[in-house]
């Protein structure tokens, strides 16, 4: 497995460079192995998608939510809400459309031709996850004309579809994936080439249902009751039961086979981020035992949002190690979804039970000993935290408690920004948790929080008619579910 991961890490980094062409102009690099067998394309697509989610997407959204602070170069600019079209386009042009999503479309096409529903099911789950990232960042995006069934050649200027329509596409895709994964026959099936589950289709079904619950839960501001019922229905149909079932990639334990956060942090650009002051202060106030795992001690300081503070604490060993987990969707997230959905339906006892399970699972997973980094489990601190913040009941549980604990548990996960945006309301105008507008941001957003990403410059230039048809796409505009 180690040699495979080294190969994939090298492959995806090289492939990313090859695929960083203008999607609206060239789309497909003729030298990339588009006609390779599915067992070669799948791990490359998985690694490329993971590097996108836990690269620019995670970095920029975690700065927006003030879990980390951008202290220099482009990261300081992002911290001041100056996320421009060139920066926003890097993951679109590199990891998503002509990268992982193109490869996943090829797998879906090949699997259909070869009667291999097990491969198609895995690819559909991954494609749904990728498309969900696109909608949650950009709202209306191209899809149908970018990936046109059995036609491997995308349109040069694909039309955009409404984000709300694409959310239906995501749900339909995940439902189809579950059927595929449960097929009794398949000419070929994923195995060691599957970097997430090693070909375990039962686990992939659990992940598909977890993602369905996630995307139903995102609709809470549109219809709190329906979204909650739909999310719970997916959980009750059967999804993750513990941390071991998380959908994630664990890369190799050496620098040349490392995952995305370690590669970023050991490079020169890794100096651009530090602990966020808001996050550090929140964790210190709760005596959170995850603090020395999230950030490097022994003392902890954070960078105020929008300011340069190079003396703030660096990111710690939970993520700053080669084998750090890179998640697609996890048991901890699912339990918080269950807690929130039950709370919105008035099932307060069930909400408290799910919340408590989520807190305990996060503490156990995050604070597992890392002897090589001199990080050891503090059982006493863990128990004290769970007693204080993971011991709710039907009279004490609140939505604020659920969302704050989820904010802490999903450190460096893009879902945190989605949750924060969903939590904004007339009574909570700064979201939950209540963030302050970043310093030095008036010149970019006039003191307004970012709510979406701008479209990539390549799309503005090469696909201008379709981009312009979407109307205003400023960083302060809202995704369709953020009403």
C-alpha positions in Angstrom: 0.0 0.0 0.0 2.8 2.4 0.8 4.3 2.1 -2.7 0.8 2.7 -4.2 0.4 5.8 -2.1 3.8 7.1 -3.1 2.9 6.6 -6.7 -0.5 8.2 -6.4 0.9 11.2 -4.5 3.5 11.8 -7.2 1.0 11.2 -10.0 -1.6 13.5 -8.6 0.8 16.4 -8.1 2.1 16.0 -11.6 -1.4 15.6 -13.0 -2.6 18.7 -11.3 0.0 20.7 -13.1 -1.0 19.1 -16.4 -4.7 19.8 -15.8 -4.4 23.4 -14.7 -5.5 24.6 -18.1 -8.4 26.9 -18.8 -11.5 24.7 -18.4 -13.4 26.9 -20.8 -10.6 26.7 -23.4 -8.8 23.4 -23.6 -10.5 21.1 -21.0 -8.6 17.9 -21.5 -4.8 17.5 -21.6 -4.0 15.0 -24.4 -1.0 13.6 -22.5 -2.9 12.6 -19.4 -3.9 8.9 -19.2 -7.6 9.3 -19.9 -7.9 5.9 -21.5 -6.3 4.0 -18.6 -8.1 1.2 -16.9 -10.5 2.1 -14.1 -8.2 0.7 -11.4 -5.6 3.3 -12.4 -8.0 6.2 -12.8 -9.8 5.7 -9.5 -7.0 6.3 -7.1 -5.8 9.3 -9.1 -9.2 10.8 -9.0 -9.6 10.1 -5.3 -6.3 11.7 -4.4 -6.9 14.7 -6.7 -10.3 15.3 -5.1 -8.9 15.0 -1.6 -6.1 17.4 -2.4 -8.7 19.9 -3.6 -11.0 19.6 -0.6 -8.1 19.7 1.9 -6.1 22.2 -0.1 -7.4 25.6 -1.2 -11.0 24.8 -0.1 -10.1 23.9 3.4 -7.5 26.5 3.8 -9.6 29.5 2.6 -12.8 28.4 4.3 -11.0 27.8 7.6 -9.6 31.3 7.4 -13.1 32.6 6.8 -14.4 30.8 9.9 -11.4 32.1 11.9 -10.3 28.6 12.9 -6.9 29.6 11.5 -5.6 33.0 10.6 -4.0 34.1 7.3 -0.9 36.0 8.3 1.0 36.6 5.1 0.9 36.5 1.3 -2.3 35.3 -0.3 -3.6 33.9 3.0 -3.5 37.4 4.7 -5.5 38.7 1.7 -8.0 35.9 2.1 -8.2 36.7 5.8 -9.2 40.2 4.8 -11.9 38.8 2.4 -9.9 39.5 -0.7 -10.5 36.2 -2.3 -10.1 37.0 -6.0 -11.1 35.1 -9.1 -7.6 33.8 -9.7 -7.4 32.3 -6.3 -10.9 30.9 -6.4 -10.1 29.3 -9.7 -7.2 27.2 -8.6 -9.1 24.3 -7.2 -11.8 24.6 -10.0 -9.1 24.4 -12.7 -6.8 22.0 -11.0 -8.6 19.5 -8.7 -12.2 19.6 -9.7 -13.5 20.0 -13.3 -10.7 18.9 -15.6 -9.2 16.9 -12.7 -11.1 14.5 -10.4 -14.5 15.2 -11.9 -13.4 14.5 -15.4 -11.8 11.3 -14.3 -14.8 10.2 -12.3 -17.0 10.8 -15.4 -14.7 8.5 -17.4 -15.0 5.8 -14.7 -18.8 6.1 -14.8 -18.8 5.8 -18.6 -16.3 2.9 -18.6 -18.2 1.1 -15.8 -21.4 1.4 -17.7 -19.8 0.1 -20.8 -18.2 -2.8 -19.0 -21.1 -3.7 -16.7 -19.2 -2.8 -13.6 -21.7 -1.2 -11.3 -19.4 -1.4 -8.3 -16.9 1.0 -9.9 -19.7 3.2 -11.1 -21.2 3.3 -7.5 -17.9 4.5 -6.0 -17.4 7.1 -8.7 -20.9 8.4 -8.3 -20.4 8.9 -4.6 -17.2 10.8 -5.2 -18.7 12.8 -8.0 -21.6 13.8 -5.8 -19.1 14.9 -3.1 -17.2 17.0 -5.7 -20.4 18.6 -7.1 -21.5 19.4 -3.6 -18.3 21.3 -3.0 -18.8 23.2 -6.2 -22.4 24.3 -5.4 -21.5 25.2 -1.8 -18.7 27.5 -3.0 -20.1 28.9 -6.2 -23.8 28.3 -6.2 -24.8 27.9 -9.9 -22.1 25.8 -11.8 -21.9 23.8 -15.0 -22.4 20.1 -14.8 -24.6 18.4 -17.4 -22.8 19.9 -20.4 -19.5 19.4 -18.7 -20.0 15.6 -18.3 -22.3 14.4 -21.0 -22.9 10.7 -20.4 -21.0 8.5 -22.8 -19.5 11.5 -24.6 -16.0 11.9 -23.2 -15.5 15.4 -24.7 -17.0 18.3 -22.7 -18.4 21.4 -24.3 -16.0 24.3 -24.5 -18.5 26.7 -23.0 -20.9 24.6 -20.8 -24.1 26.1 -19.6 -24.6 26.6 -15.9 -27.3 25.0 -13.8 -29.0 26.4 -10.7 -27.5 25.2 -7.5 -30.9 24.0 -6.3 -31.3 21.8 -9.3 -27.8 20.4 -8.8 -28.7 19.5 -5.2 -31.4 17.2 -6.7 -28.7 15.8 -9.0 -26.5 15.1 -6.0 -29.3 13.2 -4.2 -30.2 11.3 -7.3 -26.6 10.4 -8.0 -26.1 9.1 -4.4 -29.3 7.1 -4.6 -28.1 5.5 -7.9 -24.7 4.9 -6.3 -26.3 2.9 -3.5 -28.1 0.7 -6.0 -24.8 0.2 -7.9 -22.9 -0.7 -4.8 -25.4 -3.3 -3.7 -25.5 -4.9 -7.2 -25.0 -8.7 -6.8 -22.7 -8.9 -9.9 -20.1 -6.7 -11.4 -17.5 -7.7 -14.0 -14.8 -5.9 -12.0 -14.8 -4.3 -8.6 -12.6 -1.8 -6.7 -10.0 -3.3 -4.4 -6.6 -2.0 -3.3 -6.9 0.8 -5.9 -9.7 2.3 -3.7 -7.8 4.6 -1.3 -10.8 5.2 0.9 -12.2 1.8 1.7 -10.1 -0.7 -0.1 -13.1 -1.9 -2.1 -15.4 -2.3 0.9 -18.8 -1.6 -0.7 -20.7 -1.8 2.5 -18.7 1.1 3.8 -19.3 3.0 0.6 -23.1 2.6 1.1 -22.8 4.1 4.6 -20.8 7.0 3.2 -23.4 7.6 0.5 -26.2 7.8 3.1 -24.0 10.1 5.3 -23.6 12.4 2.3 -27.3 12.4 1.6 -27.9 13.4 5.2 -25.4 16.2 4.8 -26.9 17.7 1.7 -30.5 17.4 3.1 -29.3 19.1 6.3 -27.8 22.0 4.2 -31.4 23.0 3.3 -32.3 23.9 6.9 -32.8 27.6 6.1 -35.2 26.7 3.2 -37.4 24.2 5.1 -36.2 23.3 8.6 -38.7 20.5 9.1 -38.4 18.7 5.7 -34.6 18.9 5.6 -34.4 17.5 9.1 -36.8 14.6 8.4 -35.0 13.8 5.2 -31.6 13.8 6.9 -32.8 11.6 9.7 -34.3 9.1 7.2 -30.9 8.6 5.7 -29.3 8.1 9.0 -32.0 5.6 10.1 -31.6 3.7 6.8 -28.1 2.8 8.0 -24.9 4.9 8.1 -21.8 5.2 10.2 -21.8 3.6 13.6 -18.3 4.7 14.8 -15.1 6.5 13.9 -13.6 3.5 12.1 -16.2 3.8 9.3 -15.2 7.4 8.3 -14.8 8.0 4.6 -11.3 9.3 4.4 -7.9 8.9 2.8 -4.9 8.2 5.0 -1.8 8.8 2.9 1.7 7.4 3.6 3.7 8.1 6.8 6.7 9.6 5.0 7.0 13.1 3.4 7.0 11.8 -0.1 3.7 10.0 0.4 2.1 12.6 2.7 -1.4 14.0 2.6 -2.4 17.5 1.6 -2.1 19.4 4.9 1.4 18.2 5.7 2.6 18.9 2.2 1.2 22.4 2.5 2.6 23.1 5.9 6.2 21.9 5.2 6.4 24.1 2.1 7.0 27.8 2.0 3.3 28.7 1.7 2.7 26.9 4.9 4.1 29.9 6.8 1.0 31.8 5.6 -1.3 30.4 8.2 -1.4 30.2 12.0 -3.9 29.5 14.7 -6.9 31.8 14.7 -7.3 33.9 17.8 -11.1 33.2 17.9 -10.5 29.4 17.9 -7.7 29.5 20.4 -9.7 31.7 22.8 -12.7 29.5 22.5 -10.8 26.3 23.2 -8.9 27.8 26.1 -12.1 29.0 27.7 -13.4 25.4 27.6 -10.2 23.7 28.6 -10.4 21.8 25.4 -8.0 18.8 25.4 -7.8 19.0 21.6 -5.9 22.3 21.7 -2.4 20.8 21.8 -3.3 18.5 19.0 -4.8 21.2 16.8 -2.0 23.8 17.5 1.6 23.6 18.5 2.3 24.6 22.1 3.3 24.6 24.9 1.8 28.1 24.9 -1.0 29.0 22.5 -1.7 32.3 20.8 -3.9 33.1 17.8 -3.8 35.5 14.9 -6.7 38.1 15.0 -8.7 37.7 11.8 -7.4 39.9 9.0 -4.0 40.7 10.6 -0.5 39.5 10.3 0.6 37.7 13.5 3.6 35.5 12.7 4.2 34.7 16.3 0.8 32.9 16.6 0.9 29.2 17.1 1.5 26.9 14.1 -0.9 24.1 13.2 -0.2 21.1 15.4 0.4 17.4 15.0 -3.1 16.1 14.4 -2.9 17.6 10.9 0.7 18.5 10.6 2.0 14.9 10.0 2.3 12.9 6.8 -0.4 10.4 7.7 -3.0 12.9 8.9 -6.5 11.9 7.9 -8.1 13.7 4.9 -11.9 13.3 5.3 -14.8 13.1 2.9 -17.5 12.6 5.5 -17.2 11.3 9.1 -19.1 9.7 11.9 -18.6 12.8 14.0 -20.2 15.0 11.4 -23.1 12.6 11.0 -23.8 12.5 14.7 -23.9 16.3 14.8 -26.3 16.3 11.8 -28.5 13.8 13.7 -28.4 16.1 16.8 -29.3 19.2 14.8 -32.1 17.6 12.8 -33.6 16.1 16.0 -33.4 19.4 17.7 -35.2 21.2 14.9 -38.0 18.6 15.1 -38.3 19.0 18.8 -36.9 15.6 19.6 -34.7 17.1 22.4 -33.7 13.9 24.1 -32.6 12.3 20.9 -30.7 15.5 20.0 -28.9 15.5 23.3 -27.9 11.8 22.9 -26.5 12.3 19.4 -24.7 15.5 20.5 -23.0 13.7 23.4 -22.0 10.8 21.1 -20.5 13.3 18.6 -18.5 15.1 21.3 -17.1 11.9 22.8 -16.2 10.6 19.3 -14.4 13.8 18.4 -12.4 13.8 21.6 -11.4 10.2 21.3 -10.3 10.5 17.7 -8.5 13.7 17.9 -6.6 13.1 21.2 -5.3 9.6 20.4 -1.7 9.5 21.4 1.0 10.5 18.9 4.2 9.5 20.7 6.5 10.6 17.9 5.2 14.1 18.3 5.2 14.0 22.1 1.4 14.2 22.1 -0.3 11.8 24.6 -3.9 11.3 25.6 -4.9 13.1 28.8 -7.7 10.8 30.0 -8.5 13.1 32.9 -8.9 16.2 30.6 -10.9 14.2 28.1 -13.3 13.0 30.8 -13.7 16.5 32.2 -14.5 18.0 28.8 -17.1 15.3 28.1 -18.7 15.9 31.5 -18.9 19.6 30.8 -19.8 19.7 27.1 -20.8 16.2 26.1 -23.3 15.5 28.8 -26.4 17.3 27.7 -30.0 16.2 28.2 -33.4 17.2 26.9 -33.6 20.3 29.1 -30.1 21.5 28.5 -29.4 20.9 24.8 -29.5 24.0 22.5 -28.8 24.5 18.8 -26.0 26.9 19.8 -24.3 24.1 21.8 -24.6 21.7 18.9 -23.2 24.1 16.4 -20.3 25.3 18.6 -19.2 21.8 19.4 -19.4 20.9 15.7 -17.3 23.9 14.9 -14.6 22.7 17.3 -14.9 19.1 16.1 -14.7 19.7 12.4 -11.4 21.6 12.6 -10.2 22.5 9.1 -13.2 20.9 7.4 -15.0 22.9 4.7 -18.3 21.9 6.3 -17.6 24.4 9.1 -18.1 27.4 6.8 -21.3 25.9 5.4 -22.7 25.4 8.9 -21.7 28.9 9.9 -23.5 30.4 6.9 -26.6 28.3 7.7 -26.6 29.6 11.3 -26.9 33.3 10.3 -30.3 34.7 11.1 -31.9 37.9 12.2 -31.2 36.9 15.8 -27.7 35.6 15.1 -26.3 38.0 12.5 -22.7 36.9 13.1 -23.5 33.2 12.9 -22.9 30.5 15.4 -20.3 30.8 16.8 -20.5 34.6 16.6 -17.6 35.8 14.6 -16.4 39.4 14.2 -15.8 41.0 10.9 -12.1 40.6 10.0 -9.8 43.6 10.4 -8.8 45.5 7.3 -11.7 44.0 5.3 -13.7 47.2 4.7 -11.8 47.9 1.4 -12.9 44.5 0.0 -16.4 43.8 1.4 -17.4 47.1 3.2 -17.6 45.2 6.5 -19.7 42.3 5.2 -18.9 38.6 5.7 -18.1 36.5 2.7 -20.9 34.1 1.7 -19.6 32.5 -1.5 -16.6 32.3 -3.8 -16.3 34.4 -7.0 -16.2 32.6 -10.3 -12.7 31.7 -11.7 -11.1 34.2 -14.0 -10.8 31.5 -16.7 -14.5 31.1 -16.7 -15.1 34.9 -16.8 -12.9 35.1 -19.8 -13.6 31.9 -21.7 -17.2 31.3 -20.8 -18.4 34.8 -20.2 -21.9 34.5 -21.6 -22.8 31.7 -19.3 -21.1 33.3 -16.3 -22.9 36.6 -16.9 -26.2 34.9 -17.1 -25.8 33.9 -13.4 -26.2 37.5 -12.3 -24.3 39.0 -9.4 -21.6 36.7 -8.1 -19.8 38.9 -5.5 -18.2 37.3 -2.6 -20.9 38.7 -0.3 -23.7 37.2 -2.4 -25.4 34.1 -1.1 -25.7 30.4 -2.1 -29.3 29.3 -2.8 -29.7 27.6 0.5 -28.3 30.6 2.5 -31.5 32.7 2.6 
